């Protein structure tokens, strides 16, 4: 058994040194793997801008998702005196496009797009989720656009983060917990009638997630 362990350790060490500098043993990063800092967008001034944040100058950024032609970042007012928002950016160059002002001041920890331009943007809404049509995003250009939710779905837990599974047409909604493993989970819902004004979320199943889970994503199947 000891010999097997030694061979496994040697094998792992050998893999770790492939592509490394022979003199230092340090793996050289491929520059093409990482985006340059010039492709990032500093939103500090944006979340401090009351004119672009529905009157609030102390917004807290939360969820992020790509949605068709846009990049969306949700944020809530730190002292809950103003409504939560979604900052909308052009997907192509990440320039600021406009702001969606949401109906309430809930902790908008998650935001997701159900991948249909006749479909919806789903937003965490306390112990529930709300949605509005993707088409509303185009209407906020250069302004702060107030929206109401077309549909709200009540949950028995906090919608801390979420993502959409385009392969199976599922919306995943997860709850954050720091200490209670039984309260740290992600639940899966089918997205039905999403091109109508009354989409539904029939429950499918649940999986456990690690404690302090802040974000989830689904890739492929």
PyMOL CGO cylinders between C-alpha atoms (Angstrom):
from pymol import cmd
from pymol.cgo import CYLINDER

trace = [
    CYLINDER, 0.00, 0.00, 0.00, 2.85, 2.41, 0.86, 0.3, 1, 1, 1, 1, 1, 1,
    CYLINDER, 2.85, 2.41, 0.86, 4.47, 1.77, -2.53, 0.3, 1, 1, 1, 1, 1, 1,
    CYLINDER, 4.47, 1.77, -2.53, 1.18, 2.48, -4.30, 0.3, 1, 1, 1, 1, 1, 1,
    CYLINDER, 1.18, 2.48, -4.30, 0.80, 5.76, -2.38, 0.3, 1, 1, 1, 1, 1, 1,
    CYLINDER, 0.80, 5.76, -2.38, 4.36, 6.78, -3.24, 0.3, 1, 1, 1, 1, 1, 1,
    CYLINDER, 4.36, 6.78, -3.24, 3.73, 6.09, -6.93, 0.3, 1, 1, 1, 1, 1, 1,
    CYLINDER, 3.73, 6.09, -6.93, 0.50, 8.10, -6.85, 0.3, 1, 1, 1, 1, 1, 1,
    CYLINDER, 0.50, 8.10, -6.85, 2.22, 11.04, -5.15, 0.3, 1, 1, 1, 1, 1, 1,
    CYLINDER, 2.22, 11.04, -5.15, 5.07, 10.94, -7.68, 0.3, 1, 1, 1, 1, 1, 1,
    CYLINDER, 5.07, 10.94, -7.68, 2.54, 10.80, -10.54, 0.3, 1, 1, 1, 1, 1, 1,
    CYLINDER, 2.54, 10.80, -10.54, 0.67, 13.85, -9.21, 0.3, 1, 1, 1, 1, 1, 1,
    CYLINDER, 0.67, 13.85, -9.21, 3.94, 15.77, -8.70, 0.3, 1, 1, 1, 1, 1, 1,
    CYLINDER, 3.94, 15.77, -8.70, 5.02, 14.92, -12.24, 0.3, 1, 1, 1, 1, 1, 1,
    CYLINDER, 5.02, 14.92, -12.24, 1.72, 16.21, -13.65, 0.3, 1, 1, 1, 1, 1, 1,
    CYLINDER, 1.72, 16.21, -13.65, 2.11, 19.37, -11.59, 0.3, 1, 1, 1, 1, 1, 1,
    CYLINDER, 2.11, 19.37, -11.59, 5.51, 20.10, -13.09, 0.3, 1, 1, 1, 1, 1, 1,
    CYLINDER, 5.51, 20.10, -13.09, 4.49, 19.65, -16.73, 0.3, 1, 1, 1, 1, 1, 1,
    CYLINDER, 4.49, 19.65, -16.73, 4.91, 23.05, -18.35, 0.3, 1, 1, 1, 1, 1, 1,
    CYLINDER, 4.91, 23.05, -18.35, 6.81, 24.41, -15.34, 0.3, 1, 1, 1, 1, 1, 1,
    CYLINDER, 6.81, 24.41, -15.34, 10.03, 26.33, -15.34, 0.3, 1, 1, 1, 1, 1, 1,
    CYLINDER, 10.03, 26.33, -15.34, 12.72, 23.69, -14.88, 0.3, 1, 1, 1, 1, 1, 1,
    CYLINDER, 12.72, 23.69, -14.88, 14.80, 25.87, -12.57, 0.3, 1, 1, 1, 1, 1, 1,
    CYLINDER, 14.80, 25.87, -12.57, 11.99, 26.99, -10.25, 0.3, 1, 1, 1, 1, 1, 1,
    CYLINDER, 11.99, 26.99, -10.25, 9.25, 24.39, -10.60, 0.3, 1, 1, 1, 1, 1, 1,
    CYLINDER, 9.25, 24.39, -10.60, 6.75, 27.24, -11.00, 0.3, 1, 1, 1, 1, 1, 1,
    CYLINDER, 6.75, 27.24, -11.00, 4.07, 26.75, -13.63, 0.3, 1, 1, 1, 1, 1, 1,
    CYLINDER, 4.07, 26.75, -13.63, 3.99, 29.60, -16.13, 0.3, 1, 1, 1, 1, 1, 1,
    CYLINDER, 3.99, 29.60, -16.13, 0.48, 30.92, -16.69, 0.3, 1, 1, 1, 1, 1, 1,
    CYLINDER, 0.48, 30.92, -16.69, -0.72, 31.14, -20.27, 0.3, 1, 1, 1, 1, 1, 1,
    CYLINDER, -0.72, 31.14, -20.27, -1.49, 34.83, -20.81, 0.3, 1, 1, 1, 1, 1, 1,
    CYLINDER, -1.49, 34.83, -20.81, -4.24, 33.94, -23.27, 0.3, 1, 1, 1, 1, 1, 1,
    CYLINDER, -4.24, 33.94, -23.27, -6.15, 32.21, -20.49, 0.3, 1, 1, 1, 1, 1, 1,
    CYLINDER, -6.15, 32.21, -20.49, -6.85, 35.41, -18.59, 0.3, 1, 1, 1, 1, 1, 1,
    CYLINDER, -6.85, 35.41, -18.59, -8.62, 38.54, -19.82, 0.3, 1, 1, 1, 1, 1, 1,
    CYLINDER, -8.62, 38.54, -19.82, -6.63, 41.75, -19.58, 0.3, 1, 1, 1, 1, 1, 1,
    CYLINDER, -6.63, 41.75, -19.58, -7.67, 44.31, -16.99, 0.3, 1, 1, 1, 1, 1, 1,
    CYLINDER, -7.67, 44.31, -16.99, -8.74, 46.61, -19.84, 0.3, 1, 1, 1, 1, 1, 1,
    CYLINDER, -8.74, 46.61, -19.84, -11.72, 44.31, -20.45, 0.3, 1, 1, 1, 1, 1, 1,
    CYLINDER, -11.72, 44.31, -20.45, -13.10, 44.83, -16.93, 0.3, 1, 1, 1, 1, 1, 1,
    CYLINDER, -13.10, 44.83, -16.93, -15.66, 47.46, -15.93, 0.3, 1, 1, 1, 1, 1, 1,
    CYLINDER, -15.66, 47.46, -15.93, -15.43, 49.35, -12.64, 0.3, 1, 1, 1, 1, 1, 1,
    CYLINDER, -15.43, 49.35, -12.64, -18.96, 49.73, -11.23, 0.3, 1, 1, 1, 1, 1, 1,
    CYLINDER, -18.96, 49.73, -11.23, -17.94, 51.63, -8.08, 0.3, 1, 1, 1, 1, 1, 1,
    CYLINDER, -17.94, 51.63, -8.08, -19.01, 55.00, -9.48, 0.3, 1, 1, 1, 1, 1, 1,
    CYLINDER, -19.01, 55.00, -9.48, -22.20, 53.44, -10.81, 0.3, 1, 1, 1, 1, 1, 1,
    CYLINDER, -22.20, 53.44, -10.81, -23.39, 52.00, -7.48, 0.3, 1, 1, 1, 1, 1, 1,
    CYLINDER, -23.39, 52.00, -7.48, -22.65, 55.39, -5.85, 0.3, 1, 1, 1, 1, 1, 1,
    CYLINDER, -22.65, 55.39, -5.85, -24.62, 57.29, -8.50, 0.3, 1, 1, 1, 1, 1, 1,
    CYLINDER, -24.62, 57.29, -8.50, -28.11, 58.11, -7.24, 0.3, 1, 1, 1, 1, 1, 1,
    CYLINDER, -28.11, 58.11, -7.24, -29.18, 59.28, -10.71, 0.3, 1, 1, 1, 1, 1, 1,
    CYLINDER, -29.18, 59.28, -10.71, -28.49, 55.80, -12.14, 0.3, 1, 1, 1, 1, 1, 1,
    CYLINDER, -28.49, 55.80, -12.14, -29.63, 53.84, -9.08, 0.3, 1, 1, 1, 1, 1, 1,
    CYLINDER, -29.63, 53.84, -9.08, -33.17, 55.02, -8.48, 0.3, 1, 1, 1, 1, 1, 1,
    CYLINDER, -33.17, 55.02, -8.48, -32.17, 57.62, -5.91, 0.3, 1, 1, 1, 1, 1, 1,
    CYLINDER, -32.17, 57.62, -5.91, -29.72, 55.50, -3.89, 0.3, 1, 1, 1, 1, 1, 1,
    CYLINDER, -29.72, 55.50, -3.89, -26.01, 56.34, -3.57, 0.3, 1, 1, 1, 1, 1, 1,
    CYLINDER, -26.01, 56.34, -3.57, -25.02, 53.20, -1.65, 0.3, 1, 1, 1, 1, 1, 1,
    CYLINDER, -25.02, 53.20, -1.65, -25.99, 50.14, -3.68, 0.3, 1, 1, 1, 1, 1, 1,
    CYLINDER, -25.99, 50.14, -3.68, -24.57, 46.66, -2.97, 0.3, 1, 1, 1, 1, 1, 1,
    CYLINDER, -24.57, 46.66, -2.97, -23.91, 44.58, -6.13, 0.3, 1, 1, 1, 1, 1, 1,
    CYLINDER, -23.91, 44.58, -6.13, -25.11, 40.97, -5.91, 0.3, 1, 1, 1, 1, 1, 1,
    CYLINDER, -25.11, 40.97, -5.91, -26.03, 38.67, -8.81, 0.3, 1, 1, 1, 1, 1, 1,
    CYLINDER, -26.03, 38.67, -8.81, -24.64, 38.63, -12.35, 0.3, 1, 1, 1, 1, 1, 1,
    CYLINDER, -24.64, 38.63, -12.35, -25.73, 36.95, -15.57, 0.3, 1, 1, 1, 1, 1, 1,
    CYLINDER, -25.73, 36.95, -15.57, -25.51, 37.28, -19.33, 0.3, 1, 1, 1, 1, 1, 1,
    CYLINDER, -25.51, 37.28, -19.33, -28.89, 37.82, -20.97, 0.3, 1, 1, 1, 1, 1, 1,
    CYLINDER, -28.89, 37.82, -20.97, -28.90, 37.84, -24.75, 0.3, 1, 1, 1, 1, 1, 1,
    CYLINDER, -28.90, 37.84, -24.75, -27.56, 41.24, -25.84, 0.3, 1, 1, 1, 1, 1, 1,
    CYLINDER, -27.56, 41.24, -25.84, -26.89, 42.34, -22.27, 0.3, 1, 1, 1, 1, 1, 1,
    CYLINDER, -26.89, 42.34, -22.27, -24.93, 41.74, -19.10, 0.3, 1, 1, 1, 1, 1, 1,
    CYLINDER, -24.93, 41.74, -19.10, -26.99, 42.20, -15.92, 0.3, 1, 1, 1, 1, 1, 1,
    CYLINDER, -26.99, 42.20, -15.92, -25.84, 42.97, -12.37, 0.3, 1, 1, 1, 1, 1, 1,
    CYLINDER, -25.84, 42.97, -12.37, -28.42, 43.12, -9.58, 0.3, 1, 1, 1, 1, 1, 1,
    CYLINDER, -28.42, 43.12, -9.58, -27.95, 45.33, -6.52, 0.3, 1, 1, 1, 1, 1, 1,
    CYLINDER, -27.95, 45.33, -6.52, -29.87, 46.32, -3.40, 0.3, 1, 1, 1, 1, 1, 1,
    CYLINDER, -29.87, 46.32, -3.40, -29.85, 49.48, -1.27, 0.3, 1, 1, 1, 1, 1, 1,
    CYLINDER, -29.85, 49.48, -1.27, -27.59, 48.99, 1.74, 0.3, 1, 1, 1, 1, 1, 1,
    CYLINDER, -27.59, 48.99, 1.74, -30.07, 50.44, 4.24, 0.3, 1, 1, 1, 1, 1, 1,
    CYLINDER, -30.07, 50.44, 4.24, -33.17, 49.22, 2.32, 0.3, 1, 1, 1, 1, 1, 1,
    CYLINDER, -33.17, 49.22, 2.32, -34.60, 52.74, 1.92, 0.3, 1, 1, 1, 1, 1, 1,
    CYLINDER, -34.60, 52.74, 1.92, -34.60, 52.54, -1.88, 0.3, 1, 1, 1, 1, 1, 1,
    CYLINDER, -34.60, 52.54, -1.88, -35.76, 49.91, -4.33, 0.3, 1, 1, 1, 1, 1, 1,
    CYLINDER, -35.76, 49.91, -4.33, -33.35, 47.30, -5.67, 0.3, 1, 1, 1, 1, 1, 1,
    CYLINDER, -33.35, 47.30, -5.67, -32.10, 47.62, -9.24, 0.3, 1, 1, 1, 1, 1, 1,
    CYLINDER, -32.10, 47.62, -9.24, -30.57, 45.74, -12.13, 0.3, 1, 1, 1, 1, 1, 1,
    CYLINDER, -30.57, 45.74, -12.13, -27.75, 47.51, -13.95, 0.3, 1, 1, 1, 1, 1, 1,
    CYLINDER, -27.75, 47.51, -13.95, -27.85, 46.71, -17.66, 0.3, 1, 1, 1, 1, 1, 1,
    CYLINDER, -27.85, 46.71, -17.66, -24.68, 46.68, -19.77, 0.3, 1, 1, 1, 1, 1, 1,
    CYLINDER, -24.68, 46.68, -19.77, -24.11, 46.05, -23.46, 0.3, 1, 1, 1, 1, 1, 1,
    CYLINDER, -24.11, 46.05, -23.46, -22.85, 42.48, -23.80, 0.3, 1, 1, 1, 1, 1, 1,
    CYLINDER, -22.85, 42.48, -23.80, -20.51, 43.43, -26.65, 0.3, 1, 1, 1, 1, 1, 1,
    CYLINDER, -20.51, 43.43, -26.65, -18.30, 45.98, -24.89, 0.3, 1, 1, 1, 1, 1, 1,
    CYLINDER, -18.30, 45.98, -24.89, -19.67, 45.96, -21.29, 0.3, 1, 1, 1, 1, 1, 1,
    CYLINDER, -19.67, 45.96, -21.29, -20.57, 49.65, -21.50, 0.3, 1, 1, 1, 1, 1, 1,
    CYLINDER, -20.57, 49.65, -21.50, -23.40, 50.89, -19.27, 0.3, 1, 1, 1, 1, 1, 1,
    CYLINDER, -23.40, 50.89, -19.27, -26.79, 50.78, -21.05, 0.3, 1, 1, 1, 1, 1, 1,
    CYLINDER, -26.79, 50.78, -21.05, -29.41, 51.66, -18.43, 0.3, 1, 1, 1, 1, 1, 1,
    CYLINDER, -29.41, 51.66, -18.43, -31.01, 50.65, -15.14, 0.3, 1, 1, 1, 1, 1, 1,
    CYLINDER, -31.01, 50.65, -15.14, -34.06, 48.56, -14.27, 0.3, 1, 1, 1, 1, 1, 1,
    CYLINDER, -34.06, 48.56, -14.27, -35.69, 49.69, -11.03, 0.3, 1, 1, 1, 1, 1, 1,
    CYLINDER, -35.69, 49.69, -11.03, -37.35, 46.71, -9.33, 0.3, 1, 1, 1, 1, 1, 1,
    CYLINDER, -37.35, 46.71, -9.33, -40.69, 46.84, -7.43, 0.3, 1, 1, 1, 1, 1, 1,
    CYLINDER, -40.69, 46.84, -7.43, -39.24, 46.52, -3.92, 0.3, 1, 1, 1, 1, 1, 1,
    CYLINDER, -39.24, 46.52, -3.92, -36.10, 46.70, -1.78, 0.3, 1, 1, 1, 1, 1, 1,
    CYLINDER, -36.10, 46.70, -1.78, -35.49, 42.97, -1.34, 0.3, 1, 1, 1, 1, 1, 1,
    CYLINDER, -35.49, 42.97, -1.34, -32.00, 41.44, -1.20, 0.3, 1, 1, 1, 1, 1, 1,
    CYLINDER, -32.00, 41.44, -1.20, -31.69, 40.55, -4.90, 0.3, 1, 1, 1, 1, 1, 1,
    CYLINDER, -31.69, 40.55, -4.90, -29.05, 37.87, -4.45, 0.3, 1, 1, 1, 1, 1, 1,
    CYLINDER, -29.05, 37.87, -4.45, -29.70, 36.12, -7.76, 0.3, 1, 1, 1, 1, 1, 1,
    CYLINDER, -29.70, 36.12, -7.76, -30.70, 36.99, -11.31, 0.3, 1, 1, 1, 1, 1, 1,
    CYLINDER, -30.70, 36.99, -11.31, -31.20, 34.65, -14.29, 0.3, 1, 1, 1, 1, 1, 1,
    CYLINDER, -31.20, 34.65, -14.29, -32.39, 34.73, -17.90, 0.3, 1, 1, 1, 1, 1, 1,
    CYLINDER, -32.39, 34.73, -17.90, -34.44, 31.86, -19.30, 0.3, 1, 1, 1, 1, 1, 1,
    CYLINDER, -34.44, 31.86, -19.30, -32.77, 32.11, -22.71, 0.3, 1, 1, 1, 1, 1, 1,
    CYLINDER, -32.77, 32.11, -22.71, -35.78, 33.15, -24.78, 0.3, 1, 1, 1, 1, 1, 1,
    CYLINDER, -35.78, 33.15, -24.78, -36.11, 36.71, -26.09, 0.3, 1, 1, 1, 1, 1, 1,
    CYLINDER, -36.11, 36.71, -26.09, -39.85, 36.31, -25.60, 0.3, 1, 1, 1, 1, 1, 1,
    CYLINDER, -39.85, 36.31, -25.60, -39.12, 34.99, -22.11, 0.3, 1, 1, 1, 1, 1, 1,
    CYLINDER, -39.12, 34.99, -22.11, -38.12, 36.44, -18.76, 0.3, 1, 1, 1, 1, 1, 1,
    CYLINDER, -38.12, 36.44, -18.76, -35.56, 37.85, -16.40, 0.3, 1, 1, 1, 1, 1, 1,
    CYLINDER, -35.56, 37.85, -16.40, -35.94, 36.08, -13.03, 0.3, 1, 1, 1, 1, 1, 1,
    CYLINDER, -35.94, 36.08, -13.03, -34.92, 37.90, -9.84, 0.3, 1, 1, 1, 1, 1, 1,
    CYLINDER, -34.92, 37.90, -9.84, -34.54, 36.80, -6.22, 0.3, 1, 1, 1, 1, 1, 1,
    CYLINDER, -34.54, 36.80, -6.22, -37.29, 38.46, -4.20, 0.3, 1, 1, 1, 1, 1, 1,
    CYLINDER, -37.29, 38.46, -4.20, -36.78, 37.59, -0.54, 0.3, 1, 1, 1, 1, 1, 1,
    CYLINDER, -36.78, 37.59, -0.54, -38.51, 34.25, 0.04, 0.3, 1, 1, 1, 1, 1, 1,
    CYLINDER, -38.51, 34.25, 0.04, -39.62, 34.10, -3.54, 0.3, 1, 1, 1, 1, 1, 1,
    CYLINDER, -39.62, 34.10, -3.54, -38.75, 35.06, -7.11, 0.3, 1, 1, 1, 1, 1, 1,
    CYLINDER, -38.75, 35.06, -7.11, -40.27, 37.53, -9.53, 0.3, 1, 1, 1, 1, 1, 1,
    CYLINDER, -40.27, 37.53, -9.53, -39.95, 37.90, -13.28, 0.3, 1, 1, 1, 1, 1, 1,
    CYLINDER, -39.95, 37.90, -13.28, -40.40, 40.51, -15.98, 0.3, 1, 1, 1, 1, 1, 1,
    CYLINDER, -40.40, 40.51, -15.98, -40.06, 40.25, -19.75, 0.3, 1, 1, 1, 1, 1, 1,
    CYLINDER, -40.06, 40.25, -19.75, -36.63, 40.28, -21.40, 0.3, 1, 1, 1, 1, 1, 1,
    CYLINDER, -36.63, 40.28, -21.40, -37.99, 42.88, -23.84, 0.3, 1, 1, 1, 1, 1, 1,
    CYLINDER, -37.99, 42.88, -23.84, -38.12, 45.45, -21.02, 0.3, 1, 1, 1, 1, 1, 1,
    CYLINDER, -38.12, 45.45, -21.02, -34.33, 45.65, -21.01, 0.3, 1, 1, 1, 1, 1, 1,
    CYLINDER, -34.33, 45.65, -21.01, -34.22, 47.48, -24.33, 0.3, 1, 1, 1, 1, 1, 1,
    CYLINDER, -34.22, 47.48, -24.33, -36.56, 50.15, -22.96, 0.3, 1, 1, 1, 1, 1, 1,
    CYLINDER, -36.56, 50.15, -22.96, -34.21, 51.28, -20.17, 0.3, 1, 1, 1, 1, 1, 1,
    CYLINDER, -34.21, 51.28, -20.17, -31.58, 52.73, -22.53, 0.3, 1, 1, 1, 1, 1, 1,
    CYLINDER, -31.58, 52.73, -22.53, -29.97, 55.78, -20.93, 0.3, 1, 1, 1, 1, 1, 1,
    CYLINDER, -29.97, 55.78, -20.93, -32.53, 55.92, -18.12, 0.3, 1, 1, 1, 1, 1, 1,
    CYLINDER, -32.53, 55.92, -18.12, -33.90, 54.30, -14.98, 0.3, 1, 1, 1, 1, 1, 1,
    CYLINDER, -33.90, 54.30, -14.98, -36.96, 52.24, -15.92, 0.3, 1, 1, 1, 1, 1, 1,
    CYLINDER, -36.96, 52.24, -15.92, -39.37, 51.07, -13.20, 0.3, 1, 1, 1, 1, 1, 1,
    CYLINDER, -39.37, 51.07, -13.20, -40.88, 47.63, -13.77, 0.3, 1, 1, 1, 1, 1, 1,
    CYLINDER, -40.88, 47.63, -13.77, -43.41, 45.45, -12.02, 0.3, 1, 1, 1, 1, 1, 1,
    CYLINDER, -43.41, 45.45, -12.02, -43.19, 41.68, -11.87, 0.3, 1, 1, 1, 1, 1, 1,
    CYLINDER, -43.19, 41.68, -11.87, -45.40, 39.83, -14.33, 0.3, 1, 1, 1, 1, 1, 1,
    CYLINDER, -45.40, 39.83, -14.33, -45.35, 36.84, -12.03, 0.3, 1, 1, 1, 1, 1, 1,
    CYLINDER, -45.35, 36.84, -12.03, -44.22, 36.24, -8.45, 0.3, 1, 1, 1, 1, 1, 1,
    CYLINDER, -44.22, 36.24, -8.45, -43.63, 32.79, -7.00, 0.3, 1, 1, 1, 1, 1, 1,
    CYLINDER, -43.63, 32.79, -7.00, -43.57, 32.34, -3.23, 0.3, 1, 1, 1, 1, 1, 1,
    CYLINDER, -43.57, 32.34, -3.23, -41.04, 29.94, -1.73, 0.3, 1, 1, 1, 1, 1, 1,
    CYLINDER, -41.04, 29.94, -1.73, -40.61, 28.50, 1.75, 0.3, 1, 1, 1, 1, 1, 1,
    CYLINDER, -40.61, 28.50, 1.75, -36.95, 29.59, 1.84, 0.3, 1, 1, 1, 1, 1, 1,
    CYLINDER, -36.95, 29.59, 1.84, -34.70, 32.50, 0.83, 0.3, 1, 1, 1, 1, 1, 1,
    CYLINDER, -34.70, 32.50, 0.83, -33.77, 32.76, -2.84, 0.3, 1, 1, 1, 1, 1, 1,
    CYLINDER, -33.77, 32.76, -2.84, -30.10, 33.56, -2.30, 0.3, 1, 1, 1, 1, 1, 1,
    CYLINDER, -30.10, 33.56, -2.30, -28.81, 32.79, -5.78, 0.3, 1, 1, 1, 1, 1, 1,
    CYLINDER, -28.81, 32.79, -5.78, -30.06, 31.24, -9.00, 0.3, 1, 1, 1, 1, 1, 1,
    CYLINDER, -30.06, 31.24, -9.00, -29.17, 30.20, -12.52, 0.3, 1, 1, 1, 1, 1, 1,
    CYLINDER, -29.17, 30.20, -12.52, -30.88, 28.83, -15.61, 0.3, 1, 1, 1, 1, 1, 1,
    CYLINDER, -30.88, 28.83, -15.61, -30.15, 25.43, -17.21, 0.3, 1, 1, 1, 1, 1, 1,
    CYLINDER, -30.15, 25.43, -17.21, -30.82, 25.96, -20.92, 0.3, 1, 1, 1, 1, 1, 1,
    CYLINDER, -30.82, 25.96, -20.92, -30.39, 22.28, -21.83, 0.3, 1, 1, 1, 1, 1, 1,
    CYLINDER, -30.39, 22.28, -21.83, -33.23, 21.06, -19.59, 0.3, 1, 1, 1, 1, 1, 1,
    CYLINDER, -33.23, 21.06, -19.59, -35.20, 24.31, -19.26, 0.3, 1, 1, 1, 1, 1, 1,
    CYLINDER, -35.20, 24.31, -19.26, -34.73, 24.38, -15.49, 0.3, 1, 1, 1, 1, 1, 1,
    CYLINDER, -34.73, 24.38, -15.49, -34.40, 27.31, -13.11, 0.3, 1, 1, 1, 1, 1, 1,
    CYLINDER, -34.40, 27.31, -13.11, -32.14, 26.48, -10.17, 0.3, 1, 1, 1, 1, 1, 1,
    CYLINDER, -32.14, 26.48, -10.17, -32.70, 28.45, -6.96, 0.3, 1, 1, 1, 1, 1, 1,
    CYLINDER, -32.70, 28.45, -6.96, -30.32, 28.03, -4.02, 0.3, 1, 1, 1, 1, 1, 1,
    CYLINDER, -30.32, 28.03, -4.02, -30.44, 29.10, -0.38, 0.3, 1, 1, 1, 1, 1, 1,
    CYLINDER, -30.44, 29.10, -0.38, -27.36, 30.40, 1.44, 0.3, 1, 1, 1, 1, 1, 1,
    CYLINDER, -27.36, 30.40, 1.44, -26.52, 29.16, 4.93, 0.3, 1, 1, 1, 1, 1, 1,
    CYLINDER, -26.52, 29.16, 4.93, -23.37, 29.70, 6.97, 0.3, 1, 1, 1, 1, 1, 1,
    CYLINDER, -23.37, 29.70, 6.97, -23.86, 26.99, 9.59, 0.3, 1, 1, 1, 1, 1, 1,
    CYLINDER, -23.86, 26.99, 9.59, -26.85, 24.73, 8.86, 0.3, 1, 1, 1, 1, 1, 1,
    CYLINDER, -26.85, 24.73, 8.86, -26.11, 22.11, 6.18, 0.3, 1, 1, 1, 1, 1, 1,
    CYLINDER, -26.11, 22.11, 6.18, -29.78, 21.12, 6.02, 0.3, 1, 1, 1, 1, 1, 1,
    CYLINDER, -29.78, 21.12, 6.02, -30.62, 24.69, 4.97, 0.3, 1, 1, 1, 1, 1, 1,
    CYLINDER, -30.62, 24.69, 4.97, -27.94, 24.84, 2.27, 0.3, 1, 1, 1, 1, 1, 1,
    CYLINDER, -27.94, 24.84, 2.27, -29.48, 23.49, -0.92, 0.3, 1, 1, 1, 1, 1, 1,
    CYLINDER, -29.48, 23.49, -0.92, -30.47, 24.18, -4.52, 0.3, 1, 1, 1, 1, 1, 1,
    CYLINDER, -30.47, 24.18, -4.52, -33.94, 23.38, -5.81, 0.3, 1, 1, 1, 1, 1, 1,
    CYLINDER, -33.94, 23.38, -5.81, -34.74, 22.72, -9.43, 0.3, 1, 1, 1, 1, 1, 1,
    CYLINDER, -34.74, 22.72, -9.43, -37.87, 24.03, -11.18, 0.3, 1, 1, 1, 1, 1, 1,
    CYLINDER, -37.87, 24.03, -11.18, -39.09, 23.59, -14.74, 0.3, 1, 1, 1, 1, 1, 1,
    CYLINDER, -39.09, 23.59, -14.74, -39.92, 26.86, -16.50, 0.3, 1, 1, 1, 1, 1, 1,
    CYLINDER, -39.92, 26.86, -16.50, -43.32, 26.43, -18.15, 0.3, 1, 1, 1, 1, 1, 1,
    CYLINDER, -43.32, 26.43, -18.15, -45.23, 28.91, -20.34, 0.3, 1, 1, 1, 1, 1, 1,
    CYLINDER, -45.23, 28.91, -20.34, -42.26, 31.26, -20.26, 0.3, 1, 1, 1, 1, 1, 1,
    CYLINDER, -42.26, 31.26, -20.26, -43.34, 33.26, -23.32, 0.3, 1, 1, 1, 1, 1, 1,
    CYLINDER, -43.34, 33.26, -23.32, -46.70, 34.09, -21.71, 0.3, 1, 1, 1, 1, 1, 1,
    CYLINDER, -46.70, 34.09, -21.71, -47.46, 36.69, -19.05, 0.3, 1, 1, 1, 1, 1, 1,
    CYLINDER, -47.46, 36.69, -19.05, -47.93, 33.94, -16.44, 0.3, 1, 1, 1, 1, 1, 1,
    CYLINDER, -47.93, 33.94, -16.44, -44.97, 31.53, -16.50, 0.3, 1, 1, 1, 1, 1, 1,
    CYLINDER, -44.97, 31.53, -16.50, -44.99, 28.78, -13.87, 0.3, 1, 1, 1, 1, 1, 1,
    CYLINDER, -44.99, 28.78, -13.87, -42.25, 26.98, -11.93, 0.3, 1, 1, 1, 1, 1, 1,
    CYLINDER, -42.25, 26.98, -11.93, -43.28, 23.40, -11.11, 0.3, 1, 1, 1, 1, 1, 1,
    CYLINDER, -43.28, 23.40, -11.11, -40.85, 21.90, -8.58, 0.3, 1, 1, 1, 1, 1, 1,
    CYLINDER, -40.85, 21.90, -8.58, -38.63, 19.02, -9.78, 0.3, 1, 1, 1, 1, 1, 1,
    CYLINDER, -38.63, 19.02, -9.78, -36.04, 18.01, -7.15, 0.3, 1, 1, 1, 1, 1, 1,
    CYLINDER, -36.04, 18.01, -7.15, -33.41, 19.25, -4.69, 0.3, 1, 1, 1, 1, 1, 1,
    CYLINDER, -33.41, 19.25, -4.69, -29.66, 18.79, -4.20, 0.3, 1, 1, 1, 1, 1, 1,
    CYLINDER, -29.66, 18.79, -4.20, -27.44, 19.71, -1.25, 0.3, 1, 1, 1, 1, 1, 1,
    CYLINDER, -27.44, 19.71, -1.25, -24.87, 22.48, -1.63, 0.3, 1, 1, 1, 1, 1, 1,
    CYLINDER, -24.87, 22.48, -1.63, -21.82, 23.35, 0.49, 0.3, 1, 1, 1, 1, 1, 1,
    CYLINDER, -21.82, 23.35, 0.49, -22.22, 25.86, 3.31, 0.3, 1, 1, 1, 1, 1, 1,
    CYLINDER, -22.22, 25.86, 3.31, -21.77, 29.54, 2.37, 0.3, 1, 1, 1, 1, 1, 1,
    CYLINDER, -21.77, 29.54, 2.37, -22.64, 28.93, -1.27, 0.3, 1, 1, 1, 1, 1, 1,
    CYLINDER, -22.64, 28.93, -1.27, -22.95, 32.34, -2.95, 0.3, 1, 1, 1, 1, 1, 1,
    CYLINDER, -22.95, 32.34, -2.95, -23.39, 31.41, -6.61, 0.3, 1, 1, 1, 1, 1, 1,
    CYLINDER, -23.39, 31.41, -6.61, -24.38, 28.51, -8.86, 0.3, 1, 1, 1, 1, 1, 1,
    CYLINDER, -24.38, 28.51, -8.86, -24.09, 27.73, -12.56, 0.3, 1, 1, 1, 1, 1, 1,
    CYLINDER, -24.09, 27.73, -12.56, -24.98, 24.89, -14.89, 0.3, 1, 1, 1, 1, 1, 1,
    CYLINDER, -24.98, 24.89, -14.89, -22.84, 23.96, -17.87, 0.3, 1, 1, 1, 1, 1, 1,
    CYLINDER, -22.84, 23.96, -17.87, -23.98, 21.53, -20.55, 0.3, 1, 1, 1, 1, 1, 1,
    CYLINDER, -23.98, 21.53, -20.55, -26.12, 18.72, -19.14, 0.3, 1, 1, 1, 1, 1, 1,
]
cmd.load_cgo(trace, "trace")
